[in-house]
Amino acid sequence: MSIDLEGLFQSFDATVGKSVMTDAEFGETFRRMMAALVRFDYVVVFAYRGKELPIDLYSTFDPEENVVFVTLYQIGPYLLDPFYQTARARRSGVFRMRELAPDRFFSSEYYRSYYVQTGLAEEIGFFVTLDDDITVVLSLMRREKTGPFPPAEFALLKKAEPLVARLVRHFWPGLGARFDAQLEAGMRGKKRGAAAQVLQPADTVWRDLKLTSRETAIVDLVLQGHSSESIGLRLNISTGTVKVHRRNVYRKLGISSQTQLLSIYLKTFGSAGDRPAPQSAGR
């Protein structure tokens, strides 16, 4: 598609003279800016801090789509999302999902059970690192009927990345306080001894099932979509050792498939300590 210069200039004009924007105002400005450059079907913006629940800053989904893309995602699948893993690694830039996904991601149970529900052909994310270990990810999504982003459009998005990063850092500077408020909401009425479980449900999922730290690391990577070979390289152990640990995990949990493993994972995560309700965009 050709660049819509009028639309691009109008989106820039919306930022002139403003020191503050609401989530919805900045999200809409970003949407209009991107729409002037490339074609896409959806926009969603999440903020991530460490292993905490992501905050939904902006999205363009209708109510039914929001259930899949936001509500279900925040229940637990976000922990297996390549975008979440990249945000935790504090990488900056513009990336296609397939650049970040593990080698077996598209045949993983997570992909078959959750990601296919999105009906996406491709997702591209702007990764913007902020202070306080926060990364904001602005995603552009194209459905299967629209098809992947052409190389020329992806190149155009990469050129726009420095401007997008500067705008995000200007208009979303105070997200640390919002994450703190989310944690405090989860701790309200809890004893201090239970705080760690309330704050970091991601750390308690496999501990409650009596898995060792090595078994936990392997199972997390399995569910993210890594093959045994990839896991061995990441953990500096042999492929055979990885397979032995996987068999031990399945025996401990009394299961025989990755489908059952994912089911246990999401069920256990959902009951990990009365998690605080995820924050969402104020729109």
Phi, psi and chi 1 to 4 in degrees:
 res  aa     phi    psi   chi1   chi2   chi3   chi4
   1 MET       -  154.4   60.6  172.3  -78.5      -
   2 SER   -84.0  154.2   58.8      -      -      -
   3 ILE   -72.1  131.7  -63.3  176.0      -      -
   4 ASP   -89.1   90.2  177.3    6.9      -      -
   5 LEU   -63.5  -38.7  -69.1  177.6      -      -
   6 GLU   -62.5  -46.0 -178.1  177.9   -3.0      -
   7 GLY   -63.9  -37.0      -      -      -      -
   8 LEU   -65.0  -45.6 -172.9   61.6      -      -
   9 PHE   -65.1  -36.7  -66.9  151.2      -      -
  10 GLN   -65.4  -38.4  -71.8  176.8  -10.0      -
  11 SER   -67.8  -37.2   63.6      -      -      -
  12 PHE   -64.3  -40.9  -76.5  140.1      -      -
  13 ASP   -60.6  -30.5 -174.4   60.8      -      -
  14 ALA   -65.5  -19.9      -      -      -      -
  15 THR   -96.3  -14.2   68.8      -      -      -
  16 VAL   -65.4  127.6  174.0      -      -      -
  17 GLY    78.5    2.9      -      -      -      -
  18 LYS  -103.4  131.4  -69.9 -170.8  175.9 -178.2
  19 SER  -100.2  -17.4   58.0      -      -      -
  20 VAL  -138.0  141.2  177.2      -      -      -
  21 MET  -137.6  149.1  -79.2 -172.6  175.0      -
  22 THR   -72.0  167.0   65.1      -      -      -
  23 ASP   -54.8  -46.7  -66.8  -12.6      -      -
  24 ALA   -65.1  -40.3      -      -      -      -
  25 GLU   -65.0  -46.7  -72.9  173.2  -24.2      -
  26 PHE   -71.0  -38.5 -179.6   68.0      -      -
  27 GLY   -59.1  -42.5      -      -      -      -
  28 GLU   -68.0  -37.2  179.0   61.0   14.7      -
  29 THR   -62.5  -44.2  -62.1      -      -      -
  30 PHE   -61.7  -44.2  171.0   75.4      -      -
  31 ARG   -59.1  -45.5 -174.6 -160.0   65.1   77.6
  32 ARG   -66.1  -39.1  -68.3  174.9   60.6 -170.0
  33 MET   -62.3  -46.5 -175.3 -176.7  -57.5      -
  34 MET   -68.0  -36.4  -66.3  -61.0  102.0      -
  35 ALA   -64.3  -25.8      -      -      -      -
  36 ALA   -75.5  -16.2      -      -      -      -
  37 LEU  -105.4  -43.7  -60.5  176.3      -      -
  38 VAL  -140.8  168.1  -59.2      -      -      -
  39 ARG   -98.0  136.8 -178.5 -175.9  176.3 -170.5
  40 PHE  -155.3  170.1   54.4   86.7      -      -
  41 ASP  -106.1  -36.1  -65.2  -55.4      -      -
  42 TYR  -138.3  156.3  -54.8  118.1      -      -
  43 VAL  -126.9  138.1  175.8      -      -      -
  44 VAL  -143.0  140.2   63.0      -      -      -
  45 VAL  -125.6  122.2 -176.9      -      -      -
  46 PHE  -119.5  146.9  -80.0  104.2      -      -
  47 ALA  -108.1  135.7      -      -      -      -
  48 TYR  -121.6  141.8  -59.2   90.7      -      -
  49 ARG  -138.2  110.5 -174.6  170.7   75.4  173.7
  50 GLY    53.7 -131.6      -      -      -      -
  51 LYS   -97.8   10.7  -63.9 -177.9  179.1  179.9
  52 GLU   -74.6  164.7  -62.2  172.4   40.5      -
  53 LEU   -62.3  132.4  -63.4  170.4      -      -
  54 PRO   -68.5  151.9   25.1  -33.2      -      -
  55 ILE  -103.7  126.8  -65.1  175.9      -      -
  56 ASP   -81.2  109.8  167.3   30.5      -      -
  57 LEU   -90.5  -33.8  -64.3  173.7      -      -
  58 TYR  -166.8  145.1  173.2   80.9      -      -
  59 SER  -159.4  163.9   64.4      -      -      -
  60 THR  -117.3   19.2   59.5      -      -      -
  61 PHE   -78.0  151.5  -51.4  119.8      -      -
  62 ASP   -78.7  170.3   64.8   31.8      -      -
  63 PRO   -55.1  -41.2  -29.4   37.4      -      -
  64 GLU   -68.2  -41.9  -70.5 -173.8    5.0      -
  65 GLU   -65.8  -34.2  -66.1  163.9  -19.8      -
  66 ASN   -61.5  -32.2 -164.5   75.9      -      -
  67 VAL   -60.6  -43.8  170.8      -      -      -
  68 VAL   -75.5  -49.2  173.6      -      -      -
  69 PHE   -78.5  -25.5  -74.9   98.2      -      -
  70 VAL  -120.5  -60.5  178.7      -      -      -
  71 THR   -60.8  -54.1  -54.3      -      -      -
  72 LEU   -64.0  -38.5  -69.8  179.3      -      -
  73 TYR   -58.6  -43.8  179.2   78.1      -      -
  74 GLN   -75.1  -15.2  -70.7  176.4  -56.5      -
  75 ILE   -68.3  -28.2  -72.9  174.3      -      -
  76 GLY   170.8  -33.9      -      -      -      -
  77 PRO   -56.9  -22.6  -31.4   38.7      -      -
  78 TYR   -57.5  -30.0   75.8   88.1      -      -
  79 LEU   -64.6  -21.6  -68.2  165.1      -      -
  80 LEU  -102.9    1.7  -52.8  175.8      -      -
  81 ASP   -77.7  127.1 -178.8   10.5      -      -
  82 PRO   -56.1  -31.4  -27.4   36.1      -      -
  83 PHE   -66.7  -40.7  -84.8   20.7      -      -
  84 TYR   -63.0  -44.8  162.7   76.0      -      -
  85 GLN   -62.4  -38.7  -61.5  -63.6  -28.7      -
  86 THR   -69.0  -38.9  -57.9      -      -      -
  87 ALA   -63.0  -42.1      -      -      -      -
  88 ARG   -63.2  -31.9  -81.2 -165.5   61.4 -161.4
  89 ALA   -77.7   -4.6      -      -      -      -
  90 ARG    64.2   38.5  -56.2  -74.4  -74.0  161.5
  91 ARG   -86.8  142.4  -67.3 -179.0   62.6 -176.6
  92 SER  -114.3  151.5  -60.7      -      -      -
  93 GLY   132.8 -166.3      -      -      -      -
  94 VAL  -117.4  126.1 -179.4      -      -      -
  95 PHE  -136.2  143.5  -55.8  103.2      -      -
  96 ARG   -79.0  149.4  -64.2  179.4 -172.5  -95.4
  97 MET   -54.8  -43.8  170.8   67.7   81.8      -
  98 ARG   -67.0  -20.2   62.7  174.7  179.0  -96.6
  99 GLU   -70.4  -30.7  -68.2  180.0   80.0      -
 100 LEU   -98.8  -20.9  -54.7  175.7      -      -
 101 ALA   -69.2  143.2      -      -      -      -
 102 PRO   -61.3  169.3  -21.5   33.0      -      -
 103 ASP   -65.4  -26.1   57.4  -17.0      -      -
 104 ARG  -112.4   19.6  -63.5  -73.7  175.8   82.8
 105 PHE   -57.6  -45.3  175.3   75.2      -      -
 106 PHE   -78.3   -1.1  -66.1  101.5      -      -
 107 SER  -118.8    7.9   61.5      -      -      -
 108 SER   -75.9  160.1   68.2      -      -      -
 109 GLU   -66.3  -35.5 -171.1   58.4   37.6      -
 110 TYR   -57.8  -46.3  165.0   75.3      -      -
 111 TYR   -64.0  -45.5  179.4   81.9      -      -
 112 ARG   -69.7  -36.7  -67.7 -165.8  -62.4  -94.9
 113 SER   -87.1  -32.0  -61.7      -      -      -
 114 TYR  -117.5  -55.9  170.3   72.5      -      -
 115 TYR   -63.7  -34.9 -160.7   83.9      -      -
 116 VAL   -63.9  -22.5  -66.8      -      -      -
 117 GLN   -63.1  -23.4  -64.5 -177.1   55.2      -
 118 THR   -73.0  -23.6   64.8      -      -      -
 119 GLY    66.4   27.2      -      -      -      -
 120 LEU   -89.9  142.5  -64.0 -179.7      -      -
 121 ALA   -87.6  -34.8      -      -      -      -
 122 GLU  -162.9  153.9 -174.4  165.8   59.2      -
 123 GLU  -136.1  132.8 -177.7  175.7    0.8      -
 124 ILE  -120.8  136.9  -72.9  177.1      -      -
 125 GLY  -124.2  137.7      -      -      -      -
 126 PHE   -91.0  120.1  -71.1   81.5      -      -
 127 PHE  -105.3  116.2  -69.8   73.1      -      -
 128 VAL  -120.6  115.9 -177.0      -      -      -
 129 THR   -86.5  135.7   55.5      -      -      -
 130 LEU  -119.5  179.1  -52.7  178.8      -      -
 131 ASP   -67.8  171.3  -65.8  -25.1      -      -
 132 ASP    63.0   30.5  -60.2  -38.3      -      -
 133 ASP    64.5   26.2 -163.4   32.2      -      -
 134 ILE  -100.2  137.6  -65.1  169.9      -      -
 135 THR  -126.7  128.3  -59.3      -      -      -
 136 VAL   -99.3  130.6  172.5      -      -      -
 137 VAL  -118.5  118.0 -178.7      -      -      -
 138 LEU  -104.3  111.2  -52.7   93.4      -      -
 139 SER  -104.0  135.9  -64.8      -      -      -
 140 LEU  -109.4  129.5  -57.4  178.7      -      -
 141 MET  -122.4  142.1  -59.6  172.2  166.7      -
 142 ARG  -125.4  129.7  -68.5  179.2   65.5  151.7
 143 ARG   -73.9  167.7  -63.7 -172.4   64.3   84.3
 144 GLU   -58.4  -38.6  -68.6  177.2   -8.6      -
 145 LYS   -68.8  -22.2   64.1 -179.0  179.5 -178.8
 146 THR   -85.1  -35.7  -52.4      -      -      -
 147 GLY    89.1  169.6      -      -      -      -
 148 PRO   -64.5  164.2  -18.1   31.0      -      -
 149 PHE   -72.4  129.5  -71.2   85.8      -      -
 150 PRO   -64.4  155.1  -19.0   31.7      -      -
 151 PRO   -54.8  -38.4  -27.9   35.9      -      -
 152 ALA   -64.6  -37.4      -      -      -      -
 153 GLU   -71.9  -37.9  -68.0 -169.4    1.1      -
 154 PHE   -63.1  -41.0 -178.7   62.1      -      -
 155 ALA   -62.7  -36.4      -      -      -      -
 156 LEU   -66.8  -39.7 -165.6   56.5      -      -
 157 LEU   -64.8  -37.2  -66.8  176.4      -      -
 158 LYS   -64.5  -35.6  -69.5 -177.8   74.8   70.7
 159 LYS   -68.2  -30.1  -69.6 -179.9  179.4  179.1
 160 ALA   -81.2  -12.4      -      -      -      -
 161 GLU   -57.0  -44.8 -173.6  -88.1  -25.9      -
 162 PRO   -59.2  -38.3  -25.3   36.4      -      -
 163 LEU   -68.3  -44.7  173.9   61.9      -      -
 164 VAL   -59.7  -44.2  171.3      -      -      -
 165 ALA   -61.4  -41.8      -      -      -      -
 166 ARG   -64.3  -41.4 -173.8  180.0  -66.2  -91.3
 167 LEU   -67.2  -41.2  -70.4  172.2      -      -
 168 VAL   -61.3  -45.3  167.4      -      -      -
 169 ARG   -66.1  -27.2  -66.9 -174.8  177.1  113.0
 170 HIS   -79.4  -43.8  179.8   73.3      -      -
 171 PHE   -97.0  -11.8  -71.8  109.2      -      -
 172 TRP  -125.8   59.4  -91.4  -41.6      -      -
 173 PRO   -86.1  -18.0   33.9  -36.2      -      -
 174 GLY  -108.4   31.3      -      -      -      -
 175 LEU   -71.6  -23.1  -65.1  176.9      -      -
 176 GLY   -57.7  -41.2      -      -      -      -
 177 ALA   -64.6  -31.8      -      -      -      -
 178 ARG   -73.7  -37.3  -67.6  167.6   65.7  168.8
 179 PHE   -65.7  -40.8  -83.9  103.0      -      -
 180 ASP   -60.7  -41.5  -68.6  -17.9      -      -
 181 ALA   -64.8  -36.7      -      -      -      -
 182 GLN   -64.9  -40.7 -179.3  170.1  -97.1      -
 183 LEU   -66.1  -42.8  -66.9 -178.3      -      -
 184 GLU   -62.7  -36.5  -69.9  172.2    8.1      -
 185 ALA   -64.2  -36.8      -      -      -      -
 186 GLY   -72.8  -27.3      -      -      -      -
 187 MET   -87.0  -14.8  -67.9  173.5   62.4      -
 188 ARG   -57.9  123.5 -166.3  168.9  -61.9  132.7
 189 GLY    83.6    1.8      -      -      -      -
 190 LYS   -97.9  153.3  -66.8  -72.4 -177.5 -179.9
 191 LYS   -74.4  152.3  -64.7  179.8 -179.5  178.8
 192 ARG   -60.7  -33.0  -63.2 -177.5   67.1   87.4
 193 GLY   -65.2  -22.1      -      -      -      -
 194 ALA   -94.2   -0.8      -      -      -      -
 195 ALA   -60.7  -41.7      -      -      -      -
 196 ALA   -59.6  -39.1      -      -      -      -
 197 GLN   -70.1  -37.0 -174.5  174.0   -1.7      -
 198 VAL   -67.7  -41.1  173.4      -      -      -
 199 LEU   -73.3  -38.0  -62.7 -175.9      -      -
 200 GLN  -127.1   69.5  -56.9  -66.9   -2.6      -
 201 PRO   -58.7  -27.9   20.3  -32.4      -      -
 202 ALA   -61.7  -29.2      -      -      -      -
 203 ASP   -82.8  -13.2  -70.9  -26.2      -      -
 204 THR  -102.9   -8.9   69.2      -      -      -
 205 VAL   -57.5  -54.5  173.0      -      -      -
 206 TRP   -86.5  -24.6  -60.0  119.9      -      -
 207 ARG   -59.0  -39.6 -174.5 -164.2   67.3 -171.4
 208 ASP   -66.7  -19.2  -66.0  -15.5      -      -
 209 LEU   -99.8   12.4  -64.7  172.9      -      -
 210 LYS    66.3   32.1  -48.6  -57.8 -177.7 -175.3
 211 LEU   -88.5  148.5  -60.8 -170.9      -      -
 212 THR   -73.8  167.7   67.0      -      -      -
 213 SER   -62.2  -38.0   58.3      -      -      -
 214 ARG   -69.2  -41.8  176.5   49.5   57.6   90.5
 215 GLU   -62.5  -39.7  -71.0  169.5  -16.6      -
 216 THR   -62.0  -46.1  -65.3      -      -      -
 217 ALA   -60.6  -41.6      -      -      -      -
 218 ILE   -68.6  -44.2  -71.1  172.8      -      -
 219 VAL   -64.1  -41.0  167.9      -      -      -
 220 ASP   -57.9  -45.0  -79.3  -20.2      -      -
 221 LEU   -69.1  -36.5  -68.8  170.2      -      -
 222 VAL   -58.5  -48.3  166.3      -      -      -
 223 LEU   -70.1  -26.1  -72.0  176.5      -      -
 224 GLN   -72.3  -19.2  -71.7  169.7   32.4      -
 225 GLY   111.7   19.1      -      -      -      -
 226 HIS   -86.6  140.9  -71.2  -87.4      -      -
 227 SER   -76.8  168.6   64.9      -      -      -
 228 SER   -60.5  -36.7  -66.6      -      -      -
 229 GLU   -64.3  -44.6  -67.3   78.2    7.7      -
 230 SER   -64.4  -41.1  174.4      -      -      -
 231 ILE   -63.4  -43.0  -66.2  170.3      -      -
 232 GLY   -58.7  -42.3      -      -      -      -
 233 LEU   -66.1  -40.8  -70.0  172.1      -      -
 234 ARG   -68.8  -35.8  -69.4  174.7   69.0   93.4
 235 LEU   -99.9    0.2  -60.6 -177.6      -      -
 236 ASN    59.5   45.8 -164.4   28.3      -      -
 237 ILE  -133.5  165.5   57.8  178.5      -      -
 238 SER   -74.3  156.9   71.2      -      -      -
 239 THR   -60.6  -38.6  -60.2      -      -      -
 240 GLY   -61.6  -39.4      -      -      -      -
 241 THR   -65.2  -39.6  -60.8      -      -      -
 242 VAL   -59.1  -46.0  172.8      -      -      -
 243 LYS   -64.9  -35.8  -68.1  179.0  178.8  178.5
 244 VAL   -64.0  -45.1  168.5      -      -      -
 245 HIS   -62.2  -40.2  -79.6  -60.7      -      -
 246 ARG   -62.9  -43.1  -69.3 -179.0   66.0  170.6
 247 ARG   -63.5  -39.6  -74.1 -163.8  -64.2  -92.0
 248 ASN   -63.7  -39.8  -71.4  -19.5      -      -
 249 VAL   -63.7  -47.7  167.7      -      -      -
 250 TYR   -60.0  -39.8  -81.4   33.9      -      -
 251 ARG   -66.2  -44.0 -173.6 -179.7   66.7 -108.4
 252 LYS   -59.5  -40.6  -79.5 -174.8  178.0 -177.9
 253 LEU   -87.9   -7.9  -59.2 -179.4      -      -
 254 GLY    68.6   39.2      -      -      -      -
 255 ILE  -127.4  171.5   60.7  175.6      -      -
 256 SER  -138.5    7.7   58.6      -      -      -
 257 SER  -148.7  159.9   70.0      -      -      -
 258 GLN   -69.3  -27.6 -165.1  179.2  132.7      -
 259 THR   -60.1  -45.5  -58.3      -      -      -
 260 GLN   -67.6  -35.4  -67.3  170.6  -56.2      -
 261 LEU   -62.7  -45.7 -177.2   63.8      -      -
 262 LEU   -64.1  -39.7  179.6   62.2      -      -
 263 SER   -60.3  -45.5  177.5      -      -      -
 264 ILE   -63.3  -41.2  -70.0  174.6      -      -
 265 TYR   -58.7  -51.9 -179.3   82.6      -      -
 266 LEU   -68.2  -37.6  -63.9  178.6      -      -
 267 LYS   -64.9  -44.0  179.9  179.6  178.7 -179.6
 268 THR   -68.9  -40.5  -53.5      -      -      -
 269 PHE   -60.2  -42.5 -178.7   89.6      -      -
 270 GLY   -64.8  -23.3      -      -      -      -
 271 SER  -105.1   12.2   61.2      -      -      -
 272 ALA   -81.0   68.2      -      -      -      -
 273 GLY    89.1   36.7      -      -      -      -
 274 ASP    49.9   65.6  -65.4  -30.3      -      -
 275 ARG   -60.6  150.0  -62.8  178.1  -61.6  109.9
 276 PRO   -66.9  148.4   25.2  -34.5      -      -
 277 ALA   -64.6  132.4      -      -      -      -
 278 PRO   -60.7  140.6  -19.8   31.6      -      -
 279 GLN   -76.5  149.8  -69.7 -162.8   18.8      -
 280 SER  -133.2  172.8   59.2      -      -      -
 281 ALA   -62.6  142.9      -      -      -      -
 282 GLY   -87.4   82.2      -      -      -      -
 283 ARG  -134.8      -   57.9 -176.6 -175.1  -83.6
